[in-house]
Amino acid sequence: MKRIGLPSVLVFVLLALAPRLASAQCAGVMSPSGTVCVTPRSPGADNFASAVSGGTMTADQLAQQLAAQVEGLFQTANINSFLHDFQNAQNFSSKGLGVDYASEATLAEVGATFSLASNVDKAYKPSGSSTDPPIQGGGMNLSLMAGIGMGLVGFDPLMFFGNWFKGSGSFGKLDGSYHNWGLHGQIRLFGPSRKMSAIKMLVRWGGIAVTSGVDYSSVSLSTSKEVSSKLDNLFPGAPVTVTSVGALAFTLKQTTWSVPLEVTTSLRLLSLVTVYGGIGFDWQLGGGSELNIAMNAALSGQYPGAAAQDLGTATITASGKVSPSPARMRELAGIQLGILDIVRLFVQVNVANASPMLMSLAGGLRLAY
C-alpha cells in the first residue's frame, strides 16, 4: 500500500478547512456566499441602525443586511454568470473589425475600425446605484485591416482580409491590454464584376456575400482606481456609500477563439451611399475568462437630520473562471459613405438576441481601389 506523507496530509486538511478558515478570519458578519465580510463600527453603526429601524435593529443586524447588499453589488454570489456576460461582450466587440461587407469586389483596401460592445441588461444602466456592479460588463476593440481582391488574377468575386491590433488603454475605471487578429475570406455571389462597378448606376444590388474565417481576441484588465457605489434602496432616505480603500486587486483575463459564418447583402446608391445587412453565426471554439477580486471598502451612511456615519468596513474576496458561449447567432447592419469612390466611412451594428442582449457599434475609415 502506498503511504501518504505528512505534507500531503497537511495539504489535504488545509484545503478541506479553507472555507472555515476564511470564515474564521472575518471579525464581523459574512455574506450568504462567504465572499463579503462586514465589520460594524461603533458608535456610527449603532446610531444608524437605530435611526433607520426605529430602535429595533442592532449593529450586527445592520451588518448582515449590508453584507448581502455588497455581495449583490459586486456580483460575488453569481460571479460566473457575470463573468460569462463580460466575456461575451468583449468578444462581441471584435465582430466586423476586419471585413468589408459594403464594398463590391475591389482590388485592394486598407483601413481601421473602432468598436464598443455591451451586454445591454447590465452595462447600459446608469452606474453607481445599488443594482449595478462598479465594474460593468462591456468591451472595446480597435483593429487595423487590409484586404486584397482576387480580381488581380481574374477572379473578381473572391477577397481575403486580415486584421490585427495590439495595445493598451483605459475603459471607464479599467486599465488593460488588448490583442486581436483575424483572417477571413469572402466570396460575392451574383454581384457586379469589377468592370461593372466602374459604371455609375442609380441603384445597384451588390449580390450575396458569404464570409468566414477565424477571429482571436484577448484582453487583460485591472484597476487601481477608487471604486465607489451607493446603496440607496436598502433604507429609503438613508443611503449607504461603499468606497474602496487602500490597495485594490481586480484582475480580469479573457481569451476567445471563434469561427464566424456570415451571409450579407448590400444596396448601393450611385457611388455615394451603401446600406448592407445580414446574419452571422459564431462558433466560439476556445478560450476562457478568469476574474479575481480582493479589496477593502469603507461603509458610510447618512440618515435625515444627521451627518454621515462611519458604519464600518467590508472585505470583498471573490474569484471565478468560465468558458465562452459555444455558439451564437447575430444580425448585422450598416451604412457606408463613399467619397470619390476611394475613401469610405462606415458605421455598423451587431446585435445578438441573447439574454442579456448583446450589442456592438463599430465605425471606421477605409481606403479602397
N, C-alpha and C positions, 0 to 999 in steps of 0.2 A: 504494500500500500504506500502511495506517495505521501510523504509528510509535508504538512503545511507549516512553513516557517513563521516565527513570531512577527516579523514585519508584515507579512501577508495578512495575518490575523488582525493586526492593528489597523491596516488599511481598510479591511472589510468592516471592522467595528466603527471606524470613523465615518465611512460612507453611510452606514446604516443609521448612525446617530446624527448625521449632518443636519436634517431638518430640526431636530430637537435642540442641537447646539445653536443653530441660527435663532430659534425662538428664545433660548436662554439669554442670548446677548441683547435682547430687546428689554430696555428698562421700563417700557411703558405698555402700550396696548398694540397687539398685532392686528393687521387686516385679515379678512377671511382667508386669503390665499397665503398669508405669511410673508408677503413681499414688502409691506409697509409697516414701520414701527412708529407710533406716535407717542412721545413722552410729554405729558402736560406739565405746565409750569405755573406755580402759584406766585402771586395771587391772581394773575391775569386769567388763567383758565377757570378758576373758581368763580370769579366775578362774571365772566362771560357766560358760563354755563347757567348760573343762577338768573342772570338777566334775561336770557332768551327762553328760559323754561318756566319762569315764574317761581324759581326756587326749588324745582323738583328734580333737577339734573345735577349730577356730580361732575367733577373734572374728569374722572375716569370714563364716565358715560359719554361725555363730550369727546374725549379722545377716541372712543370706539367709533363714533359716527364720523369723525374726521378721518380715521384710518380707512374706512370703507370708501369715503369720498375721494381721497387722494389715490387710492387703488384704482378707482374708475377713471380718474383724471389721467393717470399715466398708463392706462390700459394693461396693468400688470396681471390682472386676473385672466385676461384674454389676449395675451401678448402675441401668440402665434397668429391669431386672426388679424390683428393689427399689422403685424409684420408681413403677412401674406398680401394684404391690401397695398402696403407700402411698396413691396417688390413689383407687384403687377403694374402699379402706376409708373414706377421708374422705367420698367421695361417698355411700357406703352409709349413713353416719350421718345423711344428710338424708332418708332414706326414712321416710314415715309421720309426718313432723313436722306437717303441716298439714291432714290429712284425718281425719275421724271415721268409722271403719269399724264401730263398735259401735252407735251410737245409731240408732234408727229415725228416719224423716224428722221433723226438728224445724224450728221457725220460725227460730231464731237461736241461736248459741252463740259463746263466746269461750274462749280457753284458752292454755296454754303447755306446751311439750314439751321435754324434755331427752333427748339420746341419746348413746350411746357405740358405736363400731364398731371392729372389728379384723379383720385377716387372721389367722385363728387359728393357722396354722402358725408365724408369727413372733411376733406380739405377745403371745400368751398364755404364752410360755415365761418362766421366771424370767430377769430381766435381769442383766447384769453378768458373764455367762460367755462363754467363747470362741466359742460357737456363736450368740450373739445380738448384733445390732448395738446400739451405745449409743443410737442414735436408732431407735426401733422403729415399725413400720407400724401406725398406729391413727388414729382420728378421733373428734371430738366435735362436737356441734352443739346449739344452743338456738334455738327459734323461737316466736314469738307467732302465734296463729292466730285466725281468725274465720270463721264460716260463716253463710249465710243460705239458708233454705229457700223454695222457690217455692210452698209452701203458702199464703204470703201473697197469692198471686194465683190460688189454686185448683189448683195442680199439685204435690201433696204429694211425689211420688217424686223430684223433682229438687232438688239442693242445689249451691251453689257455695261454694268455700273459698278463702281466701287466707292465706298465712303470710309472715312477714318477721322478720329479725333482723340486726343489725349491731353488732359489739362486739369486745372483745379479752379475752384471758385466757391462762391457762397450762395446759399438759397435760404432766405429767412435767417433763422438762428443757426443754420448748419453750415459748416465748412467741409469741403470734400474734394476728392479727386475723381475724375470721370474718364472713362475709356469706352469707346465704341468703334466697331467697324462692321462692314457688311459687303458682301459680294452678291450681285443679282444679275439675272438675265431676263430680258423682256422680249417677247415676240408679239408683234401687232398684226392681227388678222383682219382682212377686209378693208384695211385702211389705205389712204392715198400713198402713192410712192413719193420718193424724194423729188422727182421731177414735177409731179403734180402739186407738191407742197409749195412750189415757187409761184404757182398761179393763184392770184388773189381772188377767191370766190367769196360771195356774200356770206354763205353759211356752209361749213364743211364738217362732215362727220369724220372722226378720227379712227373709226373702226373699234375692234375689241383687242385690248392689250392683256396678255397673260404674263404675270411676273412671279418669279420665285428665286430663291437663293438661300443665304444664311445670314443671320444677324447675331452679333455678340455685343453685350452691354454689361458693364460693371461699374460700380460706384462704391466709394468708401466715404462715409460721412461721420463727422464727430462735431461736438460743440463744447466750447469753454465759456460761452456767453451765459449771462444770467437768464434763468427760466422763471417766469412768474405767471401765475394764473389766479383767477378769483373764483371762489366757490360762493355763488350768490343765490343758489336755490335751496341750500340746506336750512338756513334760518332767514326767512323773509325780513328784509330791512336790516339784517346784521351780517354783512358779507365777511367771508374769511379769505385772506390772501395767502397763497403758498408761493414762497420765493426761495430759489436755490441759494445756498451759501457755501463758501469755501470751494474746494476742488469738486468739479462736476465731471463725471465719466459717462459719456453717451457715445457709443460707437455702433455703427451700422455698416455691414459689408454685404454687398449683393452682387451676384453674377448670374446672367441668364444667356443661354444659347437657344435660338429659335429659328425655325424654318417657316417662312411665310409663303402663302399662295394667294395671289391677288388677281382678280378679274375686274378690269375697269374699262370705261369708255369715255369719250370726250366729244365736245361740240365746239367748233371754232367759228368766231365771227370775224370775217376779214383776217387781218393779221394782228388784231388788237387784243381781243379777249377770248379766252378759252375756259369753259367750265368742264369739270370732269368729276367722275364719281364711280363707285363700285363697291365690291365686298372683298374682304380678306379673311383668311383663316391662318392662325399661327399655331404651329406645334412648338411648344416650349420643352425642349428635349433635355435640358440640363441646367445646372447651376443651383443656387440656394441663397438664403438670406439669413444673416445672424445678427442679433441685437443684444447689447449689454448696457444696462443702466445701473449706476451706483452714484447716489447723490444724497446730500443732506439739505433739508429745507427748513426755513423759519416759518412759523404759523402765526398770523396776527388776525384779530377780529375786532370789529367795531360795531357796537350797538348804539341806537339813538340816545343822544344826550351824554355820551362818554367818549373819551379819547380812545385811540386804538389800543387794544390789549395784547400783550405778549402771551400767546396761548401755549407755546412750547415749540418742540421741534419734531420733524418727521424724517425718517431714514428710508429711502426707497432703493431696493436692490431687485433686479429682475434680469432674466436672460431668456432668449428664445432662438430657435433655429427651424426654418421651414424650407420646403422646396416650392418652386413656382407652379402655377396652374399648368396642367399638362397641355391644354389646348383652349383656344378662344376664337370666336368669330367676331368680326368688327365690320363697320361700314366706314367708308372714307369719301370725302367730297372736298373739292377745292376750286379755286378760281385763279387764273394766271393772266397777267397783263404783259403783252409783248410790246417792246419799244424797238423800232427799226428792225424787227424780226430777229434781233440778236440778243438784246437784253430782255430778261424775263423775270418779273416779280410775281411771287405767288403766295397764297395763304391756303392752308389745308387743315381739315378737321378729321380726326379719327374718333369713332365712338364705339364702345362695346357695351351692350345692354346686359352687363353682369350685375351682381349685387355685392358691393355698391357699383354703380355705373362708372365706367372708365371713359375719360375724355382727354384728348390731346389736341393742342393747337400748335401748328408749325408754320413758319414763314421763312422766306429766303430769297436769294438772288441767284440767277444762273445766266451764264453766257453761252449761247449755243450757235452752232453753224450747221 
